[in-house]
Amino acid sequence: MGYEPDPYLTADAIDPVLEVFKRDLDFSLTEKNLRLTTDERAQQLVNATRFIRKFRPLVTPENP
Amino acid sequence: MITDFEKALRILTENKIEFIVVGGVAGTLHGSSFITQDLDVVYSRSRENIQRLAATLQLYQPYLRNVAEGLPFRWDEKTIRNGLNFTLTTSFGDLDLLGEVAGGGTFINLLPFSQEVSGFGLRFKIVNLEKLIVLKRAAGRPKDLAVIAELQRILGRGE
């Protein structure tokens, strides 16, 4: 039996729970991202993960 | 462990693995501000692709994630053929290899909903924005709700 897409599962279907999340969303950072190219967005992700990799080990229960 | 996305995607593309990026990395490339820690890809289940996947990843110590150490897990063609979706740890980080994904089906099913992008100094396929939202909705995970809300706003704005 092959894969059958669900016709009711669409990207733009209104969901009241998602509408609440949208209301509280700070879209300013996303707006900045949308002005970047995909290469620049990828580089941003690389930079963020390098930062996390570097600083996460410094966080300990004694030094939260 | 946070995945070295650049290295992971370079390994997959340079070894001619057929895959489509889904999940958080696809979201980032569509403009999402949420940061992901692993790489999720839907891979082709063709015989040749399974052979390439087995040979390529063998070099990077693949092992099942969140499973006790020391189990007799072998990463080879037979394992991939007998399985479907693999959540792996590797020496370059966490990698989810999906043969089929809820809301999207297989690699072949997803191909018409993919687009080629440039990123990490490479060119590769990611799932398009509309389908990414559908996949995340189909997954039904509470942690994705804020991400879906953001992706819907991006979709509404017109990327």
Backbone of each chain as ProteinMPNN parsed JSONL, in Angstrom:
{"seq_chain_A": "MGYEPDPYLTADAIDPVLEVFKRDLDFSLTEKNLRLTTDERAQQLVNATRFIRKFRPLVTPENP", "coords_chain_A": {"N_chain_A": [[0.867, -1.196, 0.0], [0.733, 2.102, -0.984], [1.897, 5.449, -0.15], [-0.523, 7.744, 0.983], [-1.443, 11.005, 0.769], [-2.821, 13.152, 3.314], [-5.657, 14.898, 2.678], [-6.719, 16.835, 4.286], [-4.751, 17.825, 5.829], [-3.126, 20.543, 5.719], [-0.81, 23.242, 4.917], [-1.709, 25.788, 5.543], [-3.946, 25.596, 7.102], [-6.266, 26.702, 9.52], [-5.648, 26.757, 12.95], [-6.75, 26.97, 16.164], [-5.049, 26.796, 18.377], [-2.507, 27.259, 17.312], [-2.925, 29.858, 16.478], [-2.914, 31.241, 18.875], [-0.254, 30.904, 19.62], [0.917, 32.357, 17.536], [0.127, 34.94, 18.109], [1.693, 35.573, 20.297], [4.191, 35.569, 19.301], [7.472, 36.76, 18.733], [8.342, 38.342, 16.013], [10.427, 39.757, 15.023], [13.117, 38.91, 14.863], [12.87, 36.89, 13.011], [12.085, 38.356, 10.784], [14.472, 39.655, 10.233], [16.031, 37.433, 9.525], [14.746, 36.699, 7.176], [15.605, 38.537, 5.391], [18.056, 37.657, 4.716], [20.269, 35.594, 2.681], [20.015, 32.051, 1.803], [22.505, 30.936, 2.199], [23.624, 32.708, 4.047], [21.874, 32.349, 6.173], [22.475, 29.701, 6.803], [25.119, 30.016, 7.622], [24.731, 31.54, 9.896], [23.489, 29.645, 11.527], [25.589, 27.827, 11.836], [27.378, 29.466, 13.259], [25.89, 29.891, 15.614], [25.696, 27.287, 16.653], [28.372, 26.728, 17.106], [28.887, 28.527, 19.135], [27.201, 27.556, 21.166], [28.349, 25.035, 21.536], [30.796, 25.776, 22.569], [30.234, 27.179, 24.941], [28.354, 25.737, 26.452], [29.518, 23.598, 28.012], [30.518, 25.051, 30.143], [28.482, 25.629, 31.81], [27.358, 24.579, 34.846], [25.897, 22.707, 37.618], [26.729, 24.133, 39.849], [27.412, 26.512, 38.762], [25.202, 27.939, 37.291]], "CA_chain_A": [[0.0, 0.0, 0.0], [1.56, 3.299, -1.095], [1.613, 6.594, 0.714], [-1.661, 8.565, 0.564], [-1.439, 12.242, 1.552], [-4.064, 13.524, 3.977], [-6.074, 16.154, 2.043], [-7.126, 17.821, 5.3], [-3.55, 18.304, 6.515], [-2.52, 21.535, 4.829], [0.111, 24.163, 5.594], [-2.333, 27.041, 5.978], [-5.191, 25.343, 7.839], [-6.344, 27.479, 10.765], [-5.693, 25.974, 14.184], [-6.839, 27.976, 17.228], [-3.869, 26.723, 19.259], [-1.42, 27.947, 16.605], [-3.233, 31.296, 16.464], [-2.453, 31.783, 20.171], [1.216, 30.977, 19.524], [1.27, 33.442, 16.6], [-0.107, 36.221, 18.794], [2.784, 35.828, 21.243], [5.465, 35.369, 18.614], [8.281, 37.927, 18.381], [8.706, 38.048, 14.623], [11.47, 40.69, 14.566], [14.311, 38.144, 14.495], [12.524, 36.178, 11.777], [12.129, 39.365, 9.71], [15.897, 39.832, 9.891], [16.459, 36.222, 8.803], [14.152, 36.643, 5.833], [16.374, 39.419, 4.507], [19.327, 36.987, 4.421], [20.247, 34.492, 1.709], [20.081, 30.753, 2.499], [23.91, 30.77, 2.627], [23.821, 33.5, 5.268], [21.111, 31.682, 7.247], [23.265, 28.519, 7.18], [26.293, 30.485, 8.377], [24.226, 31.927, 11.224], [23.28, 28.409, 12.294], [26.925, 27.321, 12.185], [27.908, 30.327, 14.324], [25.134, 29.648, 16.847], [26.035, 25.97, 17.206], [29.747, 26.843, 17.649], [28.76, 29.25, 20.399], [26.613, 26.623, 22.149], [29.349, 23.987, 21.81], [31.882, 26.356, 23.355], [29.85, 27.668, 26.264], [27.507, 24.816, 27.216], [30.263, 22.871, 29.065], [30.836, 25.926, 31.275], [27.308, 25.689, 32.687], [27.327, 23.437, 35.763], [24.927, 22.966, 38.694], [27.287, 25.146, 40.75], [27.543, 27.766, 38.017], [24.132, 27.805, 36.291]], "C_chain_A": [[0.893, 1.231, 0.0], [1.129, 4.396, -0.138], [0.452, 7.411, 0.147], [-1.656, 9.844, 1.391], [-2.812, 12.547, 2.14], [-4.526, 14.874, 3.406], [-6.454, 17.242, 3.055], [-5.93, 18.424, 6.043], [-2.82, 19.272, 5.58], [-1.69, 22.529, 5.638], [-0.619, 25.354, 6.201], [-3.647, 26.846, 6.741], [-5.158, 26.091, 9.177], [-6.478, 26.532, 11.95], [-5.694, 26.97, 15.336], [-5.633, 27.966, 18.174], [-2.694, 27.474, 18.614], [-1.651, 29.452, 16.567], [-2.781, 31.958, 17.761], [-0.929, 31.921, 20.149], [1.637, 32.146, 18.62], [1.141, 34.798, 17.27], [1.082, 36.588, 19.667], [4.163, 35.757, 20.605], [6.183, 36.7, 18.384], [8.875, 37.654, 17.002], [9.894, 38.889, 14.136], [12.735, 39.951, 14.114], [14.079, 37.397, 13.166], [12.578, 37.139, 10.582], [13.569, 39.585, 9.25], [16.395, 38.638, 9.08], [15.966, 36.212, 7.367], [14.849, 37.588, 4.856], [17.717, 38.798, 4.104], [19.158, 35.962, 3.299], [20.278, 33.17, 2.488], [21.512, 30.479, 2.973], [24.153, 31.504, 3.949], [23.058, 32.882, 6.453], [21.874, 30.444, 7.74], [24.465, 28.932, 8.025], [25.898, 30.905, 9.787], [24.029, 30.717, 12.12], [24.616, 27.817, 12.735], [27.501, 28.14, 13.35], [27.212, 30.045, 15.664], [25.529, 28.315, 17.479], [27.472, 25.967, 17.748], [29.718, 27.51, 19.016], [28.249, 28.311, 21.495], [27.638, 25.562, 22.541], [30.446, 24.507, 22.737], [31.448, 26.643, 24.797], [29.002, 26.7, 27.09], [28.294, 24.056, 28.296], [30.575, 23.724, 30.289], [29.679, 26.026, 32.257], [27.258, 24.417, 33.526], [26.269, 23.705, 36.823], [25.418, 24.051, 39.649], [27.343, 26.521, 40.076], [26.496, 27.801, 36.896], [24.077, 29.018, 35.328]], "O_chain_A": [[1.726, 1.389, 0.892], [0.134, 4.277, 0.579], [0.445, 7.734, -1.041], [-1.848, 9.781, 2.606], [-3.838, 12.237, 1.536], [-3.863, 15.889, 3.622], [-6.503, 18.424, 2.715], [-6.069, 19.398, 6.784], [-2.003, 18.861, 4.757], [-1.834, 22.649, 6.854], [-0.214, 25.874, 7.241], [-4.373, 27.807, 6.995], [-4.141, 26.103, 9.869], [-7.311, 25.626, 11.95], [-4.744, 27.74, 15.481], [-5.248, 29.007, 18.706], [-1.982, 28.225, 19.282], [-0.701, 30.234, 16.616], [-2.319, 33.099, 17.753], [-0.382, 32.926, 20.602], [2.609, 32.841, 18.917], [1.946, 35.698, 17.031], [1.445, 37.759, 19.775], [5.18, 35.871, 21.289], [5.58, 37.657, 17.899], [9.788, 36.843, 16.85], [10.321, 38.76, 12.989], [13.348, 40.315, 13.111], [14.973, 37.295, 12.326], [13.056, 36.779, 9.507], [13.852, 39.687, 8.056], [17.09, 38.803, 8.077], [16.67, 35.775, 6.457], [14.7, 37.456, 3.641], [18.429, 39.341, 3.259], [18.046, 35.52, 3.007], [20.537, 33.165, 3.692], [21.714, 29.865, 4.02], [24.807, 30.981, 4.851], [23.538, 32.894, 7.587], [21.915, 30.171, 8.94], [24.789, 28.283, 9.019], [26.627, 30.662, 10.749], [24.351, 30.745, 13.308], [24.757, 27.362, 13.87], [28.041, 27.581, 14.304], [27.859, 29.97, 16.708], [25.68, 28.223, 18.697], [27.76, 25.286, 18.732], [30.434, 27.109, 19.934], [28.789, 28.275, 22.601], [27.783, 25.228, 23.717], [30.959, 23.772, 23.582], [32.19, 26.387, 25.745], [28.94, 26.833, 28.312], [27.781, 23.884, 29.401], [30.866, 23.188, 31.358], [29.861, 26.452, 33.398], [27.131, 23.315, 32.992], [25.783, 24.831, 36.923], [24.615, 24.805, 40.198], [27.322, 27.554, 40.744], [26.833, 27.708, 35.716], [23.234, 29.057, 34.431]]}, "seq_chain_B": "MITDFEKALRILTENKIEFIVVGGVAGTLHGSSFITQDLDVVYSRSRENIQRLAATLQLYQPYLRNVAEGLPFRWDEKTIRNGLNFTLTTSFGDLDLLGEVAGGGTFINLLPFSQEVSGFGLRFKIVNLEKLIVLKRAAGRPKDLAVIAELQRILGRGE", "coords_chain_B": {"N_chain_B": [[24.593, 16.018, 21.969], [25.591, 18.539, 19.764], [24.999, 18.745, 16.358], [27.48, 18.873, 13.786], [26.628, 20.577, 11.331], [27.565, 21.46, 8.861], [29.666, 19.703, 8.285], [28.277, 17.258, 8.307], [26.442, 17.565, 6.169], [28.222, 17.941, 4.1], [29.515, 15.467, 4.001], [27.372, 13.826, 3.233], [26.609, 14.947, 0.732], [28.982, 14.926, -0.791], [29.413, 12.236, -1.065], [27.462, 11.504, -2.707], [24.919, 10.826, -1.743], [21.434, 10.409, -1.908], [19.139, 12.608, -0.704], [16.728, 14.493, 1.245], [16.564, 17.388, 3.099], [14.781, 17.754, 6.059], [12.826, 18.965, 8.866], [14.381, 20.886, 11.553], [16.687, 22.142, 10.395], [15.905, 22.611, 7.779], [13.875, 24.383, 8.394], [15.361, 26.556, 9.454], [16.712, 27.348, 7.119], [14.592, 28.267, 5.713], [14.114, 30.538, 7.055], [13.431, 30.501, 9.734], [13.766, 31.337, 13.217], [14.347, 29.592, 15.183], [16.605, 27.393, 16.782], [18.093, 24.365, 15.886], [19.292, 21.098, 16.921], [19.939, 18.766, 15.715], [20.296, 16.874, 12.639], [17.873, 16.178, 10.295], [17.041, 13.969, 7.785], [15.336, 12.811, 4.877], [15.883, 9.89, 3.2], [16.71, 8.321, 0.058], [15.436, 5.107, -0.734], [16.555, 3.534, -2.621], [18.473, 0.826, -4.012], [21.139, 1.425, -4.687], [21.533, 3.801, -3.315], [21.242, 3.027, -0.66], [23.436, 1.357, -0.449], [25.512, 3.252, -0.753], [25.015, 4.871, 1.456], [25.429, 3.1, 3.581], [28.177, 2.462, 3.256], [29.355, 4.985, 3.443], [28.621, 6.14, 5.981], [29.663, 4.317, 7.737], [32.21, 5.056, 8.344], [32.016, 6.908, 10.328], [31.35, 6.14, 12.922], [28.526, 5.251, 13.441], [25.749, 4.871, 15.66], [22.924, 3.694, 17.513], [20.796, 6.156, 18.841], [20.162, 7.103, 22.249], [20.184, 4.55, 23.269], [21.323, 1.741, 25.11], [24.855, 1.388, 25.561], [27.083, -0.802, 23.754], [25.489, -2.697, 22.523], [24.872, -5.206, 19.997], [25.087, -3.687, 17.362], [25.142, -3.282, 13.951], [26.182, -1.279, 11.324], [25.203, -1.558, 8.252], [24.373, -2.513, 4.829], [22.348, -4.43, 5.061], [21.194, -3.92, 7.547], [20.121, -1.389, 7.07], [18.323, -1.951, 5.004], [16.567, -3.683, 6.321], [15.53, -2.068, 8.245], [13.985, 1.191, 8.711], [13.552, 3.94, 9.646], [16.128, 5.683, 11.246], [17.526, 6.815, 14.193], [20.388, 8.287, 14.85], [23.584, 8.485, 16.519], [26.628, 9.976, 15.639], [30.114, 10.447, 14.789], [30.11, 13.046, 13.938], [27.917, 14.131, 15.089], [24.348, 14.199, 15.909], [22.133, 12.418, 13.821], [19.238, 12.018, 12.021], [17.969, 9.598, 10.085], [15.587, 9.162, 7.799], [13.401, 6.932, 6.355], [10.838, 7.145, 5.72], [8.341, 9.572, 6.348], [5.929, 10.989, 8.55], [3.083, 12.481, 7.119], [4.399, 13.067, 4.794], [5.541, 10.918, 3.48], [7.72, 8.923, 1.467], [11.113, 9.415, 0.154], [10.755, 9.612, -2.642], [8.069, 10.407, -2.725], [8.342, 12.897, -1.552], [9.973, 14.357, -3.224], [8.707, 16.058, -5.278], [8.038, 18.147, -3.666], [10.266, 19.452, -2.899], [13.133, 21.642, -2.858], [16.085, 22.969, -4.355], [18.793, 24.252, -2.538], [21.326, 26.636, -1.563], [23.85, 26.376, 0.763], [26.062, 26.294, 3.597], [28.239, 26.204, 1.961], [27.546, 24.388, 0.027], [25.361, 22.596, -2.277], [22.108, 21.404, -1.977], [19.088, 19.464, -1.391], [16.116, 20.704, 0.129], [13.053, 20.324, 1.949], [10.107, 21.967, 0.783], [8.587, 25.037, 2.034], [5.78, 24.907, 2.55], [5.334, 22.135, 2.683], [7.02, 21.468, 4.755], [5.711, 22.593, 6.94], [3.41, 21.024, 6.925], [4.56, 18.512, 7.51], [5.5, 18.966, 10.093], [3.125, 19.479, 11.399], [1.893, 17.024, 11.101], [3.537, 15.449, 12.64], [2.83, 16.123, 15.197], [3.92, 17.078, 17.636], [4.126, 18.687, 20.757], [6.303, 20.442, 21.209], [6.796, 21.558, 18.77], [4.937, 23.498, 18.249], [5.291, 26.337, 18.512], [7.197, 26.728, 16.561], [5.825, 25.936, 14.244], [3.87, 27.916, 14.206], [5.467, 30.157, 13.688], [6.523, 29.42, 11.162], [4.183, 29.378, 9.66], [3.549, 32.07, 9.685], [5.696, 33.043, 8.225], [5.106, 31.842, 5.795], [2.681, 33.085, 5.197], [3.554, 35.653, 4.814], [5.005, 35.468, 2.555], [7.796, 34.297, 1.29]], "CA_chain_B": [[25.667, 16.544, 21.118], [25.09, 19.358, 18.654], [25.547, 18.253, 15.09], [28.266, 19.73, 12.903], [25.769, 20.514, 10.139], [28.382, 21.659, 7.666], [30.378, 18.445, 8.026], [27.294, 16.21, 7.996], [25.905, 17.757, 4.816], [29.33, 17.742, 3.157], [29.703, 14.014, 3.879], [26.255, 13.261, 2.456], [26.608, 15.406, -0.668], [30.202, 14.489, -1.502], [29.3, 10.801, -1.327], [26.337, 11.347, -3.645], [23.733, 10.26, -1.099], [20.206, 11.112, -2.287], [18.401, 12.925, 0.521], [16.052, 15.791, 1.347], [16.605, 17.865, 4.479], [13.491, 18.136, 6.659], [13.096, 19.331, 10.259], [14.832, 22.213, 11.983], [17.646, 22.786, 9.478], [15.082, 23.138, 6.681], [13.208, 25.563, 8.957], [16.352, 27.645, 9.499], [16.991, 27.821, 5.758], [13.398, 29.013, 5.277], [14.072, 31.809, 7.787], [13.028, 30.34, 11.136], [14.76, 31.792, 14.196], [14.571, 28.515, 16.155], [17.855, 26.663, 16.524], [17.968, 22.919, 16.045], [20.546, 20.462, 17.343], [20.269, 17.578, 14.922], [19.98, 16.944, 11.216], [16.875, 15.188, 9.878], [16.94, 13.861, 6.331], [14.623, 11.674, 4.277], [16.829, 9.347, 2.23], [16.163, 7.426, -0.959], [15.575, 3.684, -0.382], [17.052, 2.762, -3.766], [19.55, -0.095, -3.654], [22.425, 2.118, -4.797], [21.648, 4.814, -2.249], [21.461, 2.294, 0.596], [24.849, 0.927, -0.473], [26.362, 4.43, -0.51], [24.766, 5.302, 2.84], [26.097, 2.14, 4.471], [29.632, 2.606, 3.135], [29.786, 6.332, 3.856], [28.47, 6.409, 7.415], [30.492, 3.371, 8.506], [33.455, 5.736, 8.719], [31.744, 7.937, 11.354], [30.883, 5.468, 14.145], [27.082, 5.373, 13.699], [25.183, 4.025, 16.697], [21.554, 4.115, 17.81], [20.741, 7.179, 19.889], [19.359, 6.786, 23.441], [20.174, 3.095, 23.464], [22.475, 1.354, 25.932], [26.089, 1.118, 24.815], [27.56, -2.175, 23.711], [24.587, -3.641, 21.842], [25.478, -5.64, 18.724], [24.511, -2.934, 16.25], [26.026, -3.19, 12.787], [25.696, -0.369, 10.288], [25.512, -2.068, 6.917], [23.233, -2.502, 3.898], [21.272, -5.296, 5.562], [20.518, -3.188, 8.632], [19.315, -0.304, 6.489], [17.205, -2.563, 4.255], [15.61, -4.279, 7.263], [14.944, -0.993, 9.047], [13.409, 2.276, 7.899], [13.973, 5.218, 10.236], [17.239, 5.478, 12.188], [18.003, 7.985, 14.931], [21.782, 7.887, 15.066], [24.681, 9.367, 16.914], [27.814, 9.711, 14.817], [31.222, 11.279, 15.264], [29.846, 14.455, 13.609], [26.712, 14.572, 15.795], [23.115, 13.419, 15.763], [21.596, 12.377, 12.467], [18.028, 11.212, 11.862], [17.809, 9.128, 8.702], [14.192, 8.744, 7.725], [12.989, 6.304, 5.101], [9.471, 7.615, 5.503], [8.014, 10.566, 7.366], [4.492, 11.251, 8.665], [2.642, 13.672, 6.383], [5.176, 13.304, 3.578], [5.894, 9.67, 2.808], [9.114, 8.551, 1.186], [11.934, 10.336, -0.648], [10.099, 9.797, -3.946], [6.86, 11.207, -2.495], [8.702, 14.262, -1.143], [10.745, 15.052, -4.272], [8.003, 17.192, -5.908], [7.863, 19.21, -2.666], [11.602, 19.853, -2.453], [13.798, 22.674, -3.649], [17.529, 22.941, -4.126], [19.275, 25.494, -1.927], [22.752, 26.79, -1.342], [24.125, 26.629, 2.177], [27.247, 25.596, 4.114], [29.147, 26.034, 0.826], [27.102, 23.203, -0.72], [23.996, 22.654, -2.816], [21.378, 20.199, -1.589], [17.632, 19.631, -1.418], [15.341, 20.779, 1.375], [11.612, 20.275, 1.701], [9.628, 23.349, 0.67], [8.005, 25.575, 3.275], [4.419, 24.385, 2.779], [5.401, 20.728, 3.094], [7.649, 21.423, 6.079], [4.641, 22.857, 7.918], [2.559, 19.809, 6.952], [5.306, 17.454, 8.225], [5.535, 19.282, 11.525], [1.767, 19.29, 11.924], [1.622, 15.584, 11.136], [4.321, 14.86, 13.733], [1.977, 16.315, 16.373], [4.695, 17.239, 18.875], [3.89, 20.005, 21.37], [7.473, 21.322, 21.112], [6.837, 22.177, 17.441], [3.834, 24.444, 18.036], [5.801, 27.699, 18.286], [7.902, 26.707, 15.269], [4.793, 25.911, 13.187], [3.259, 29.254, 14.173], [6.423, 31.036, 12.999], [6.6, 29.03, 9.743], [2.94, 29.824, 9.011], [3.654, 33.523, 9.466], [6.628, 33.224, 7.092], [4.353, 31.446, 4.601], [1.693, 34.133, 4.954], [4.267, 36.865, 4.401], [5.579, 35.228, 1.222], [9.264, 34.356, 1.49]], "C_chain_B": [[25.078, 17.35, 19.962], [25.796, 18.927, 17.368], [26.388, 19.318, 14.392], [27.574, 19.659, 11.535], [26.575, 20.59, 8.837], [29.064, 20.336, 7.278], [29.4, 17.34, 7.591], [26.795, 16.337, 6.556], [26.995, 17.577, 3.752], [29.551, 16.238, 2.924], [28.606, 13.405, 2.991], [26.332, 13.67, 0.981], [27.827, 14.882, -1.429], [30.18, 12.992, -1.822], [28.054, 10.451, -2.141], [25.151, 10.59, -3.039], [22.529, 11.088, -1.557], [19.383, 11.343, -1.022], [17.711, 14.283, 0.378], [16.093, 16.187, 2.822], [15.197, 18.271, 4.91], [13.822, 18.642, 8.068], [13.687, 20.722, 10.431], [15.796, 22.904, 11.036], [16.887, 23.353, 8.267], [14.367, 24.4, 7.154], [14.146, 26.764, 8.997], [16.58, 28.218, 8.106], [15.784, 28.531, 5.143], [13.235, 30.31, 6.084], [13.676, 31.699, 9.248], [14.15, 30.786, 12.077], [15.03, 30.723, 15.259], [15.822, 27.713, 15.78], [17.642, 25.186, 16.817], [19.321, 22.318, 16.41], [20.89, 19.242, 16.52], [19.84, 17.769, 13.474], [19.013, 15.816, 10.881], [16.839, 15.153, 8.353], [16.084, 12.659, 5.968], [15.521, 11.168, 3.152], [16.12, 8.421, 1.233], [16.437, 5.975, -0.555], [16.021, 2.861, -1.593], [18.246, 1.924, -3.314], [20.908, 0.62, -3.635], [22.606, 3.1, -3.659], [21.9, 4.16, -0.89], [22.914, 1.815, 0.669], [25.779, 2.093, -0.14], [26.242, 4.892, 0.941], [25.494, 4.393, 3.834], [27.605, 2.366, 4.452], [30.11, 3.935, 3.702], [29.745, 6.485, 5.374], [29.27, 5.455, 8.291], [31.742, 4.045, 9.059], [33.261, 6.683, 9.907], [31.063, 7.361, 12.602], [29.37, 5.634, 14.393], [26.624, 4.397, 14.774], [23.794, 4.561, 17.018], [21.543, 5.075, 18.988], [19.823, 6.717, 21.029], [19.177, 5.284, 23.642], [21.431, 2.733, 24.246], [23.684, 1.036, 25.054], [26.361, -0.38, 24.771], [26.624, -3.175, 23.063], [25.197, -4.025, 20.482], [24.827, -4.962, 17.515], [25.531, -2.831, 15.122], [25.406, -2.247, 11.763], [26.128, -0.906, 8.93], [24.236, -2.073, 6.068], [22.051, -3.288, 4.452], [20.473, -4.575, 6.656], [19.613, -2.116, 8.05], [18.101, -0.87, 5.746], [16.139, -3.102, 5.198], [14.932, -3.248, 8.162], [14.339, 0.058, 8.144], [13.917, 3.629, 8.411], [15.016, 4.949, 11.315], [17.573, 6.798, 12.873], [19.402, 7.627, 15.432], [22.587, 8.958, 15.793], [25.828, 8.989, 15.987], [28.939, 10.596, 15.366], [31.033, 12.747, 14.88], [28.54, 14.957, 14.245], [25.504, 13.708, 15.477], [22.549, 13.544, 14.35], [20.373, 11.469, 12.463], [17.873, 10.877, 10.387], [16.429, 8.517, 8.572], [13.882, 8.158, 6.353], [11.593, 6.765, 4.717], [9.114, 8.56, 6.652], [6.51, 10.837, 7.359], [4.142, 12.536, 7.923], [3.366, 13.88, 5.064], [5.554, 12.054, 2.826], [7.382, 9.494, 2.604], [9.846, 9.672, 0.435], [11.245, 10.653, -1.98], [8.839, 10.662, -3.792], [7.199, 12.669, -2.231], [9.39, 15.066, -2.24], [9.992, 16.227, -4.914], [7.823, 18.384, -4.953], [9.216, 19.675, -2.122], [12.14, 20.957, -3.353], [15.287, 22.611, -3.353], [17.951, 24.288, -3.549], [20.79, 25.45, -1.82], [22.943, 27.111, 0.133], [25.308, 25.807, 2.623], [28.263, 25.361, 2.981], [28.781, 24.856, -0.068], [25.768, 23.493, -1.392], [23.314, 21.325, -2.51], [19.887, 20.513, -1.561], [17.07, 19.785, 0.0], [13.861, 20.712, 0.994], [11.098, 21.717, 1.636], [8.838, 23.746, 1.923], [6.625, 24.985, 3.581], [4.486, 22.952, 3.312], [6.05, 20.606, 4.472], [6.605, 21.651, 7.177], [3.754, 21.621, 8.056], [3.26, 18.695, 7.744], [5.291, 17.711, 9.72], [4.153, 19.13, 12.15], [1.455, 17.806, 12.069], [2.366, 14.92, 12.293], [3.597, 15.034, 15.064], [2.722, 16.472, 17.687], [4.467, 18.622, 19.459], [5.071, 20.959, 21.202], [7.551, 22.038, 19.761], [5.825, 23.308, 17.27], [4.313, 25.861, 17.731], [6.505, 27.794, 16.928], [6.887, 26.748, 14.118], [4.144, 27.29, 13.054], [4.168, 30.226, 13.421], [6.469, 30.722, 11.498], [5.335, 29.459, 8.995], [2.967, 31.328, 8.752], [4.607, 33.825, 8.309], [5.891, 32.92, 5.781], [3.352, 32.541, 4.209], [2.325, 35.407, 4.413], [4.782, 36.729, 2.97], [7.066, 35.429, 1.28], [9.948, 35.025, 0.31]], "O_chain_B": [[24.171, 16.886, 19.27], [27.016, 18.771, 17.32], [26.054, 20.502, 14.404], [27.887, 18.808, 10.703], [26.301, 19.887, 7.865], [29.043, 19.916, 6.121], [29.659, 16.596, 6.645], [26.731, 15.353, 5.819], [26.721, 17.117, 2.644], [29.748, 15.799, 1.791], [28.881, 12.581, 2.118], [26.143, 12.841, 0.091], [27.712, 14.448, -2.575], [30.856, 12.541, -2.747], [27.653, 9.292, -2.25], [24.473, 9.821, -3.72], [22.592, 12.317, -1.59], [18.979, 10.392, -0.352], [18.057, 15.096, -0.479], [15.701, 15.408, 3.69], [14.513, 19.027, 4.22], [14.998, 18.735, 8.42], [13.522, 21.604, 9.589], [15.739, 24.123, 10.882], [17.196, 24.446, 7.792], [14.262, 25.373, 6.408], [13.759, 27.868, 8.614], [16.635, 29.435, 7.933], [15.919, 29.293, 4.186], [12.32, 31.091, 5.822], [13.592, 32.716, 9.937], [15.332, 30.632, 11.768], [15.86, 30.932, 16.144], [16.054, 27.404, 14.611], [17.09, 24.809, 17.85], [20.362, 22.949, 16.23], [22.005, 18.729, 16.606], [19.115, 18.706, 13.14], [19.291, 14.647, 11.147], [16.632, 16.18, 7.706], [16.098, 11.633, 6.648], [15.881, 11.928, 2.252], [15.083, 7.829, 1.531], [17.53, 5.649, -0.093], [15.884, 1.638, -1.598], [18.937, 2.271, -2.356], [21.708, 0.453, -2.715], [23.697, 3.224, -3.102], [22.67, 4.67, -0.075], [23.539, 1.866, 1.729], [26.712, 1.95, 0.65], [27.234, 5.256, 1.574], [26.094, 4.864, 4.8], [28.238, 2.453, 5.505], [31.147, 4.001, 4.363], [30.726, 6.913, 5.983], [29.528, 5.75, 9.458], [32.263, 3.655, 10.104], [34.24, 7.208, 10.438], [30.28, 8.051, 13.255], [28.979, 6.114, 15.457], [27.052, 3.243, 14.802], [23.519, 5.744, 16.819], [22.196, 4.838, 20.004], [18.831, 6.026, 20.796], [18.142, 4.825, 24.125], [22.481, 3.349, 24.064], [23.552, 0.491, 23.958], [25.923, -1.129, 25.644], [26.913, -4.371, 23.045], [25.951, -3.249, 19.896], [24.107, -5.599, 16.746], [26.647, -2.351, 15.322], [24.245, -2.403, 11.384], [27.273, -0.73, 8.515], [23.164, -1.686, 6.533], [20.9, -2.869, 4.329], [19.243, -4.619, 6.679], [18.472, -1.954, 8.485], [16.996, -0.337, 5.845], [14.946, -2.995, 4.916], [13.894, -3.522, 8.764], [14.195, -0.161, 6.941], [14.614, 4.357, 7.705], [14.821, 4.1, 12.186], [17.872, 7.787, 12.205], [19.571, 6.784, 16.313], [22.311, 10.154, 15.696], [25.978, 7.829, 15.601], [28.734, 11.387, 16.287], [31.714, 13.613, 15.428], [28.108, 16.077, 13.971], [25.613, 12.643, 14.868], [22.499, 14.63, 13.772], [20.452, 10.302, 12.847], [17.673, 11.759, 9.552], [16.139, 7.478, 9.165], [14.078, 8.808, 5.326], [11.221, 6.773, 3.544], [9.543, 8.359, 7.789], [5.89, 10.906, 6.297], [4.817, 13.554, 8.075], [3.001, 14.766, 4.291], [5.861, 12.123, 1.636], [8.195, 9.864, 3.452], [9.276, 10.719, 0.129], [11.164, 11.811, -2.389], [8.573, 11.535, -4.618], [6.458, 13.569, -2.625], [9.398, 16.296, -2.205], [10.577, 17.296, -5.083], [7.496, 19.489, -5.385], [9.298, 20.224, -1.023], [11.656, 21.169, -4.464], [15.702, 22.251, -2.251], [17.515, 25.338, -4.021], [21.432, 24.409, -1.961], [22.288, 27.997, 0.682], [25.543, 24.725, 2.086], [29.055, 24.421, 3.045], [29.615, 24.378, -0.838], [25.125, 24.505, -1.112], [23.873, 20.256, -2.756], [19.477, 21.666, -1.69], [17.487, 19.098, 0.932], [13.481, 21.007, -0.139], [11.595, 22.587, 2.352], [8.478, 22.907, 2.747], [6.336, 24.613, 4.719], [3.789, 22.598, 4.263], [5.673, 19.742, 5.264], [6.62, 20.981, 8.21], [3.394, 21.223, 9.163], [2.628, 18.015, 8.553], [5.095, 16.794, 10.518], [4.029, 18.702, 13.297], [0.828, 17.386, 13.041], [1.884, 13.94, 12.862], [3.727, 14.198, 15.959], [2.23, 16.056, 18.735], [4.595, 19.623, 18.754], [4.868, 22.165, 21.066], [8.287, 23.015, 19.62], [5.848, 24.005, 16.255], [3.813, 26.509, 16.813], [6.416, 28.81, 16.239], [7.059, 27.488, 13.149], [3.9, 27.771, 11.948], [3.695, 31.024, 12.612], [6.455, 31.629, 10.666], [5.405, 29.856, 7.832], [2.471, 31.8, 7.729], [4.368, 34.735, 7.516], [6.033, 33.641, 4.793], [3.206, 32.872, 3.032], [1.705, 36.145, 3.647], [4.97, 37.719, 2.264], [7.558, 36.557, 1.314], [11.171, 35.162, 0.302]]}, "name": "protein", "num_of_chains": 2, "seq": "MGYEPDPYLTADAIDPVLEVFKRDLDFSLTEKNLRLTTDERAQQLVNATRFIRKFRPLVTPENPMITDFEKALRILTENKIEFIVVGGVAGTLHGSSFITQDLDVVYSRSRENIQRLAATLQLYQPYLRNVAEGLPFRWDEKTIRNGLNFTLTTSFGDLDLLGEVAGGGTFINLLPFSQEVSGFGLRFKIVNLEKLIVLKRAAGRPKDLAVIAELQRILGRGE"}
